């Protein structure tokens, strides 16, 4: 089994989703060649999810999950050359509130104030590169699209590979306002007091592709 630990770096910005081939260090390609069969690996949507957490400035917050419904990873000559995940925003849930009390929160998150799910039912993350630093730390870079806004994101992950499976876990923190999710942000609205919601959202990806 192969374990890759990746490091967090800064982000860029783009308004399009280019088709790209991932860049990967030769030593990583050689290691993967012993583990992975060439071909396309598809998302297992039964177990692939994004966990989210957000909070007000008072530290009161909520957390939940979003189903990763589609996506793939392509392996050529034992290396990952492209990858993507698509998140079904309609599936957003709350884990900290019982079902009978979460309706108002979820309706608000799906509304135009936040993720505007009726207009933008999916969000997408497309891999663009895999880099290795001199100290051995590695970086996965990609483009995250929400509300038709695409911005670069880089975050640490661990990838486990077996003959017919690729599993990725990783943590990222994003500034929601960079994707136009401005509701209850102190950047845009004055006098919110304790109702201000922090701009940062913590995300934890748990993704499995199978062949």
N, C-alpha and C positions, 0 to 999 in steps of 0.2 A: 504494500500500500504506500502511496506517495502523499506526503504532506507538504504543502506550500504555504508559508506565512508571508503575508503581504503588508506593506506599510502605508499609512495615510499620508496623502499629499494634498496640494491645493487643487482648485477647480477652474475651468474655463467656461466659455459660453459659445453656443451655436444655435441657429434657428432651423437647422436641417438635420436629417438623420442619414449621414453618408454610409454607403456600404464599404466597409474597411476590412483589411486583413490584419489580425492581431500580430504585433511584433513580440517575439518570445526569445529569450536568451538561449544560445545553443545548448548549454548544459541542461536547461530545463527540457528542451525538446528531446534530448537523449534519454533523460530519466523517464519522461512520459512514454517514449516509444516502447519501453519494456512493459508498460502497464495498460495502455489503451489500444483498442482496435480502431482502425480508421473507419470513418463514417459519421453519420449524424445521430446525435443523441437527443431525445425529446424529453421535455418536461414531464415529470410525474406530478400532476396537479393535485393528487390526493394527499401528498405530504409536503409540497412546496408552498411556503408562505413567507410573508414579510410581517414581522412584528413591529408595531409602532408604539411610541410613547411621547406624550406632550404634556406640558404643565403651564399653569398660570404663574405669574411672578410670585404668588403666595406659596408656591411649591405644591399646591393642590393640582392633581393631574389625572389623566386617563391613559389607558393603554389597551391595545387590541391587536388584531391581525387582519391581513389582506391576503386573499388567495392568489397565488401565481398560477394563472390558467394556461399559459402558452409559453413557448420559447424553445430554443434548441442550442446545442453546441456542436460545432463541426471539428472533427479531428482529421488531419492530413499528415501522413508520415509520423504519426505518434504525437503530434502537437496540436493544441487548440489554436485554430485560425480564426474563429469567430464565435460569438455567443450572444444570447439575448434572453431576457425574461419579460413577460407581459403580465401586469397586475390588473386584476378585475376589481375596479374600484367599487363596484356595486356590492362586493362581498365584505366590505369593511365591517369589522365587529368590534365590540367593546368586551374586554375580559375582566375589567374591574367592577362592572355593574351587572346586576342580574338582568335577565332578558326583559322583565316587566318594567325596568327602570331605565333601560338604555335607549329606548325609542327616540326620545327627544335629542339626545346627544348624536345619535347616528344620522337622524334627519338633518341636523345642523351641519355635520361633517360632509354630507352628500349635497348640501345646498350650494347655491352660487357663492355664498360667503367663503366657503372653503374649497372643496374639490370639484364642485359643479358636475356631479356624476352624470346627470341627464345629458349634458353637452359633451363631456369628456369621460366616457365610461371606462377607459383603460389608461394606464400609465406604462411606460416602457423604458427598460435599461438595456443598452447595446454596448457590448465590450468593444474597446478600441485598441488597447495595448496592454502588454504585460512586461514590466521592466524590472531589472535586477540591479541593485546598488552594489557598490564595492564591499559593503559590510554584509552582503548576502540578503539583506531585506529586499522584498519585492513589492511592486505596486501594480494593482489592477486599475486601469482607467476606463471610463466609459461615458456614454451620453445618457442622461436621464431626461425623459420627456414627460411632463405633466401639464395639463391645460394647454397643450400645443406649444409649450415653451420648452426648449431643449438646452440643457446646460451640462457642462462637464462635471463629473464627480469621480473622486478616487477614494478608495477605502480599503482597510485591511480585511483579508479573508484567509480562511483555511480551506484548501481543496483536497478532498480524499478521492482517490480513484481506484476502481477495481476493473475487472475485465469488461463488464458491460454497464458500469455505473460511474457517474461523476457526481459528487456531492460537494456543495459549496456552502460555507457559513461565513458571515461577515457582519461587522457593525459599522454604521455610518451615521453621521449627524449632518443634516442639511438645514439650510435657512429657507424656510417655506416661502418667504416673500420673494425670493429669486425666481419662483415659479408662479407669481401672481396670487399667492394665497395670503392675502393681507388682512383678513378679518381679525379684529381685536389685537392688532399689532401696535405696539407703542411707537413704531416708526411712522405710522400713518394716521393714528388717531390719538388726539390729546385727551386728557382727563378721563382715562379709562379706569384709573385707580386699580383696585384689586381684580378687576375683570380683564386686565391685560393678559394676553396669552403670549408666552415666549415664542420668538421666531424659530428657534431650533426645534427640530423633530428628530428623535432618535429612532433609527431603523436597524433591525436585525434580520438579515436574510438567511433563510434556510432553504436551499434549492437542490433538487435532485433531478438529474437527467439520466435516462436509461436508453439503451440501444435495442 
